Amino acid sequence: MKSDPKQITQLLLAWGNGDQRALEELMPLVYDELRKMAARHMRRQNPGHTLQTTALVNEAYLRLIDSSQVRWQNRAHFFAVSAQLMRRILVDFARQRQNLKHGGGERKVSLDEALIVAPERGDDLLALDEALNRLAALNARQAQVVELRYFGGLNEEETAEALKVSLRTVQRDWNLARLWLYKAVMREQ
């Protein structure tokens, strides 16, 4: 059962204004969606990944409640920030694991390979993250579209709402960003 987006938005605004009871009411309403988001992230990781879905949700939750500076706008904004936090957690985890196992050497991967759901994707996350960071320096909105669609699992309409742009802009940015990322990753190989 999906929660009412207006109710979530009202609770987010109240929480942003310091109402801790609003946070207590909010979390049960968004937990299932956070768990689904985390599960999408974890499906992209190597089998046997030591970080589990519940741990990813819990770590994101801890970072969310510690983000008192965020001025929540709506449900889409909340899930966009959550997706970004989960991506950061997984990238940090992958970097730590890689530094321990491989002395810090990164494996290069094509964007097509990185964008499909495959068991090898855990290490590929670092290559995609690096390319995405370079894209963000050139075109922040395109990078945000990739982050929301790919990492956050938001559809085109939700992405447009979160970024406060038109659906057509999201579609155009998504296509251009994928092409740019593909070329950037291929150039590195």
SERO-4910 file (N, C-alpha, C, O; in steps of 0.05 Angstrom, whole numbers):
BEGIN
 pado doro    nc1    nc2    nc3   cac1   cac2   cac3    cc1    cc2    cc3    oc1    oc2    oc3
  Met    A     17    -24      0      0      0      0     18     25      0     35     28     17
  Lys    A     13     42    -19     29     67    -21     17     88     -2     -7     91      2
  Ser    A     36    103     10     27    124     28     20    148     12     28    152    -11
  Asp    A      4    165     24     -5    190     12     18    209      9     30    217     30
  Pro    A     26    217    -15     49    235    -19     45    262     -4     64    273      6
  Lys    A     20    271     -2     15    296     12     21    293     42     32    311     54
  Gln    A     13    270     53     18    265     81     48    264     86     58    275    106
  Ile    A     63    251     69     92    249     72    104    276     70    122    283     86
  Thr    A     95    292     51    106    319     48    100    336     73    118    350     82
  Gln    A     76    334     84     70    349    108     87    340    131     97    357    147
  Leu    A     92    315    134    109    305    156    138    314    152    152    321    171
  Leu    A    147    314    126    175    323    121    178    352    128    198    360    140
  Leu    A    158    368    121    160    397    127    159    401    158    174    418    168
  Ala    A    143    386    172    141    389    201    168    380    213    178    392    232
  Trp    A    179    358    203    205    348    213    226    369    208    243    375    226
  Gly    A    226    381    184    245    402    178    243    426    196    263    441    199
  Asn    A    220    430    207    215    452    226    220    444    255    214    459    273
  Gly    A    232    420    259    240    412    286    221    394    300    225    387    324
  Asp    A    199    385    288    180    367    301    189    338    300    187    326    279
  Gln    A    200    328    322    211    301    322    189    280    321    194    258    312
  Arg    A    165    287    330    143    268    327    136    263    298    128    241    291
  Ala    A    140    283    281    135    280    253    154    259    241    146    243    224
  Leu    A    179    259    250    198    238    241    189    210    249    191    192    234
  Glu    A    179    208    274    169    182    283    145    172    267    142    148    262
  Glu    A    128    190    258    105    183    241    114    178    212    102    162    198
  Leu    A    135    192    203    144    190    176    157    163    170    151    151    149
  Met    A    174    154    187    191    131    181    174    106    174    181     92    155
  Pro    A    153     99    188    137     76    180    125     80    152    120     60    138
  Leu    A    119    104    144    107    109    118    126    107     95    118    100     73
  Val    A    152    112    100    172    111     79    190     87     80    206     82     61
  Tyr    A    189     72    102    208     50    106    207     29     83    228     21     73
  Asp    A    183     21     75    181      1     54    194     11     28    207     -4     14
  Glu    A    189     36     21    201     47     -4    232     49     -1    246     44    -20
  Leu    A    242     57     23    271     57     27    282     29     25    304     26     13
  Arg    A    268     10     35    277    -18     33    278    -27      4    297    -41     -4
  Lys    A    258    -20    -12    258    -28    -40    281    -14    -55    294    -27    -71
  Met    A    286     11    -48    308     25    -60    334     12    -53    351      8    -71
  Ala    A    338      5    -28    362     -9    -19    365    -36    -33    387    -44    -41
  Ala    A    343    -50    -36    344    -76    -49    353    -73    -78    368    -90    -88
  Arg    A    343    -52    -92    352    -47   -120    383    -43   -120    396    -53   -138
  His    A    392    -28   -101    421    -23   -100    436    -49    -95    457    -54   -107
  Met    A    426    -65    -76    441    -89    -68    440   -110    -90    459   -126    -92
  Arg    A    419   -110   -107    419   -130   -129    441   -124   -149    450   -142   -163
  Arg    A    451   -100   -149    473    -92   -167    500    -99   -156    520    -95   -170
  Gln    A    502   -109   -132    527   -114   -119    535   -143   -124    519   -160   -132
  Asn    A    561   -149   -118    571   -176   -121    556   -195   -102    548   -187    -80
  Pro    A    553   -220   -110    541   -240    -92    559   -242    -67    583   -240    -69
  Gly    A    547   -246    -44    562   -248    -20    571   -221     -8    588   -221     10
  His    A    561   -200    -18    567   -173     -8    561   -173     21    540   -182     30
  Thr    A    580   -163     37    576   -164     67    556   -143     77    546   -146     99
  Leu    A    551   -123     61    531   -103     70    504   -113     60    500   -119     36
  Gln    A    485   -115     78    458   -126     71    438   -103     68    444    -80     76
  Thr    A    416   -109     56    395    -89     50    387    -74     75    385    -50     75
  Thr    A    381    -89     96    372    -76    121    394    -57    132    388    -35    142
  Ala    A    419    -66    130    441    -49    140    443    -23    123    449     -2    134
  Leu    A    439    -26     97    440     -2     80    417     17     87    421     42     88
  Val    A    393      7     92    371     24    100    377     37    126    372     61    130
  Asn    A    387     22    145    393     33    172    414     55    171    412     75    184
  Glu    A    435     50    155    456     70    152    445     96    139    452    118    147
  Ala    A    429     92    118    417    115    105    398    130    124    398    155    125
  Tyr    A    383    115    140    365    127    160    381    144    180    374    167    186
  Leu    A    404    133    189    420    148    209    430    174    196    431    195    209
  Arg    A    438    173    171    448    197    158    425    216    152    429    241    153
  Leu    A    401    206    146    378    223    141    370    238    166    365    262    165
  Ile    A    369    225    189    361    239    214    382    258    223    377    276    239
  Asp    A    407    254    213    429    272    220    430    296    201    447    313    204
  Ser    A    413    296    181    414    317    161    394    340    167    375    345    153
  Ser    A    400    353    189    381    374    198    382    398    181    363    415    182
  Gln    A    402    401    164    404    425    147    387    422    122    382    442    108
  Val    A    377    399    116    361    395     92    334    408     95    320    403    115
  Arg    A    325    424     76    299    436     76    282    419     58    281    423     33
  Trp    A    268    400     69    252    381     53    231    396     37    217    413     47
  Gln    A    228    388     12    209    400     -6    184    383     -9    161    392     -7
  Asn    A    188    357    -13    166    338    -18    176    309    -17    200    305    -11
  Arg    A    159    291    -22    165    262    -22    187    256    -42    206    242    -35
  Ala    A    185    266    -66    205    261    -87    233    271    -78    253    257    -83
  His    A    234    294    -65    259    305    -56    271    287    -34    295    281    -34
  Phe    A    254    277    -16    264    259      5    276    234     -7    298    225      1
  Phe    A    262    221    -27    273    197    -38    297    202    -56    315    185    -59
  Ala    A    299    226    -67    323    233    -83    347    235    -64    369    225    -71
  Val    A    344    248    -41    365    250    -22    372    222    -11    396    216     -7
  Ser    A    352    206     -6    357    179      4    373    163    -16    391    148     -9
  Ala    A    367    165    -42    381    151    -63    410    160    -64    429    143    -67
  Gln    A    414    186    -61    441    196    -61    457    186    -37    481    179    -40
  Leu    A    445    185    -14    458    175     10    465    145      6    488    137     13
  Met    A    447    129     -5    453    101     -9    476     97    -28    493     80    -24
  Arg    A    476    113    -49    498    112    -68    524    118    -54    544    104    -58
  Arg    A    525    139    -38    550    147    -24    559    124     -5    582    118     -3
  Ile    A    540    113      9    546     91     27    559     68     12    579     57     21
  Leu    A    547     60    -10    557     37    -25    584     44    -38    602     27    -39
  Val    A    588     68    -48    613     76    -59    635     76    -38    657     66    -42
  Asp    A    629     87    -14    648     87      8    655     58     16    678     52     20
  Phe    A    635     41     17    639     13     24    657      0      3    675    -15     10
  Ala    A    651      5    -23    667     -7    -44    696      2    -44    714    -13    -48
  Arg    A    700     28    -38    727     38    -36    742     25    -14    765     18    -17
  Gln    A    729     23      9    742     10     32    750    -19     26    772    -28     31
  Arg    A    731    -33     14    735    -61      7    758    -64    -14    775    -81    -11
  Gln    A    757    -46    -33    777    -47    -55    805    -41    -44    825    -54    -51
  Asn    A    807    -21    -27    832    -14    -15    843    -37      2    868    -41      2
  Leu    A    826    -51     15    835    -74     31    844    -97     14    864   -111     20
  Lys    A    828   -103     -7    833   -127    -23    853   -123    -46    869   -141    -52
  His    A    853   -100    -58    868    -97    -83    888    -74    -83    899    -67   -103
  Gly    A    892    -62    -60    911    -41    -59    902    -16    -73    918      2    -80
  Gly    A    876    -13    -78    865     11    -90    863     12   -120    853     32   -131
  Gly    A    870     -9   -134    868     -9   -163    839    -12   -172    826    -31   -163
  Glu    A    830      5   -190    803      3   -200    801    -12   -226    820    -10   -242
  Arg    A    780    -27   -230    775    -41   -255    758    -24   -273    737    -13   -264
  Lys    A    766    -21   -298    751     -4   -316    729    -20   -329    732    -45   -333
  Val    A    707     -7   -334    683    -21   -344    668     -3   -364    669     22   -361
  Ser    A    656    -15   -383    640      1   -402    614      9   -388    605     -4   -369
  Leu    A    602     31   -398    577     40   -386    555     20   -390    539     15   -372
  Asp    A    554      7   -414    534    -14   -418    536    -35   -397    516    -45   -386
  Glu    A    561    -43   -391    565    -64   -371    557    -54   -343    546    -69   -327
  Ala    A    563    -29   -338    556    -18   -312    527    -13   -308    517    -14   -285
  Leu    A    512     -8   -329    484     -1   -327    465    -26   -327    441    -22   -324
  Ile    A    476    -49   -332    459    -73   -331    461    -86   -304    481    -83   -290
  Val    A    441   -100   -296    441   -114   -270    457   -139   -274    449   -158   -287
  Ala    A    481   -139   -262    499   -162   -265    514   -166   -239    518   -147   -224
  Pro    A    521   -191   -232    534   -196   -207    560   -181   -203    568   -176   -180
  Glu    A    574   -174   -224    600   -161   -222    598   -131   -216    619   -118   -214
  Arg    A    575   -121   -213    572    -92   -212    583    -79   -187    587    -55   -187
  Gly    A    588    -94   -165    598    -81   -141    623    -64   -146    624    -41   -138
  Asp    A    643    -76   -159    668    -61   -164    663    -40   -186    676    -19   -186
  Asp    A    645    -45   -204    639    -26   -226    627      0   -216    627     20   -229
  Leu    A    616     -1   -192    603     22   -180    623     45   -178    616     68   -181
  Leu    A    648     38   -172    669     59   -169    674     73   -196    677     97   -197
  Ala    A    676     57   -217    681     69   -244    658     87   -252    662    109   -262
  Leu    A    634     77   -247    610     93   -254    609    118   -237    602    140   -247
  Asp    A    615    116   -211    615    139   -193    635    160   -202    629    184   -202
  Glu    A    659    151   -210    679    170   -219    670    185   -244    673    209   -246
  Ala    A    659    170   -263    649    183   -288    626    202   -282    624    223   -293
  Leu    A    608    193   -264    585    210   -256    594    236   -242    582    257   -247
  Asn    A    615    234   -226    626    258   -214    637    277   -234    634    302   -232
  Arg    A    650    267   -255    661    284   -276    638    297   -292    639    320   -299
  Leu    A    616    282   -297    593    293   -310    581    315   -293    573    336   -304
  Ala    A    579    311   -267    567    331   -250    582    358   -251    570    379   -248
  Ala    A    609    356   -255    624    381   -258    617    396   -284    619    420   -285
  Leu    A    609    381   -304    602    393   -330    572    400   -332    565    422   -342
  Asn    A    555    383   -321    526    387   -323    513    374   -299    507    350   -299
  Ala    A    510    389   -278    499    379   -253    472    367   -256    466    346   -243
  Arg    A    454    379   -271    427    368   -274    427    341   -288    412    323   -279
  Gln    A    443    338   -308    444    311   -321    454    290   -302    444    268   -301
  Ala    A    474    297   -286    484    278   -265    462    272   -245    459    249   -236
  Gln    A    446    292   -238    424    287   -219    403    269   -231    392    252   -217
  Val    A    398    272   -256    378    255   -270    388    226   -269    372    208   -263
  Val    A    413    221   -275    424    194   -274    422    183   -246    414    160   -242
  Glu    A    429    199   -226    429    190   -198    400    183   -190    396    162   -177
  Leu    A    381    200   -197    353    194   -188    342    170   -203    328    154   -191
  Arg    A    347    169   -229    335    147   -245    349    121   -239    336    101   -233
  Tyr    A    375    121   -241    391     96   -239    394     87   -210    389     64   -203
  Phe    A    403    105   -193    408     98   -165    383     99   -148    379     83   -130
  Gly    A    366    119   -153    342    122   -137    318    107   -146    299    103   -130
  Gly    A    319     97   -171    297     81   -181    272     98   -186    250     87   -189
  Leu    A    275    125   -188    252    142   -194    246    140   -223    264    137   -240
  Asn    A    221    142   -230    213    142   -258    217    170   -269    225    188   -254
  Glu    A    211    174   -295    216    200   -307    199    222   -294    209    244   -289
  Glu    A    174    216   -288    156    236   -276    166    244   -248    167    268   -241
  Glu    A    174    225   -232    183    230   -205    209    246   -206    214    264   -190
  Thr    A    226    240   -225    251    254   -229    246    283   -236    258    301   -225
  Ala    A    227    287   -255    220    315   -263    209    330   -239    215    354   -235
  Glu    A    193    317   -222    182    330   -199    204    337   -179    204    360   -168
  Ala    A    222    319   -174    244    324   -155    262    347   -164    271    363   -148
  Leu    A    267    349   -190    285    369   -201    270    394   -209    283    415   -216
  Lys    A    244    394   -208    227    416   -216    233    425   -245    237    449   -250
  Val    A    233    405   -263    237    410   -291    215    394   -306    201    379   -294
  Ser    A    214    399   -332    194    385   -348    202    356   -353    225    348   -351
  Leu    A    182    340   -359    186    312   -366    205    310   -390    223    293   -390
  Arg    A    201    326   -410    218    326   -434    247    332   -427    265    321   -439
  Thr    A    251    351   -408    278    357   -400    292    333   -387    315    328   -393
  Val    A    277    319   -371    288    295   -358    295    274   -380    316    262   -379
  Gln    A    277    270   -399    282    251   -420    307    258   -436    324    241   -442
  Arg    A    310    283   -443    333    293   -458    358    290   -442    379    280   -452
  Asp    A    357    299   -417    381    297   -399    389    268   -395    413    261   -395
  Trp    A    370    250   -392    376    221   -388    391    210   -412    411    196   -410
  Asn    A    381    216   -436    393    206   -461    421    218   -465    440    204   -471
  Leu    A    424    244   -461    450    257   -464    470    247   -443    494    242   -449
  Ala    A    461    244   -418    479    235   -397    489    207   -401    512    201   -397
  Arg    A    471    190   -410    479    162   -415    500    161   -438    520    146   -436
  Leu    A    496    177   -458    515    178   -480    542    189   -470    563    178   -477
  Trp    A    541    211   -455    566    223   -444    581    203   -426    605    200   -429
  Leu    A    566    189   -409    579    170   -391    591    147   -406    613    137   -400
  Tyr    A    577    138   -426    587    116   -443    614    124   -456    634    109   -455
  Lys    A    614    148   -468    639    157   -480    661    161   -460    684    155   -465
  Ala    A    654    172   -437    674    177   -416    687    151   -406    711    149   -402
  Val    A    671    131   -402    681    105   -392    697     91   -414    718     79   -409
  Met    A    688     93   -439    702     80   -461    729     93   -466    749     80   -472
  Arg    A    731    119   -462    756    134   -465    777    125   -445    801    124   -450
  Glu    A    767    117   -421    785    108   -400    796     80   -404    817     73   -393
  Gln    A    783     65   -421    792     37   -424    815     35   -444    824     12   -449
***
